[in-house]
């Protein structure tokens, strides 16, 4: 049933799959508005855990944001 429905949708021209999001546009990331604050705190050697608490997000979310956005902008 599922394959038939997907084949029918594809034939109708419907775009299937996960929509493009976070990886294509850094400004869509929830931490983007706080990027200058994050950069400043990193420059002051504040721990990532403390920065995450200040930004009200999980430390892993912050670490991923730093790795994917801030470090790429620095290059």
Secondary structure, DSSP 8 states (H G I E B T S, - for coil): -HHHHHHHHHHTT---S----TTT-GGGSTTGGGHHHHHHHHHTT--HHHHHHHHTS-HHHHHHHIIIIIHHHH-
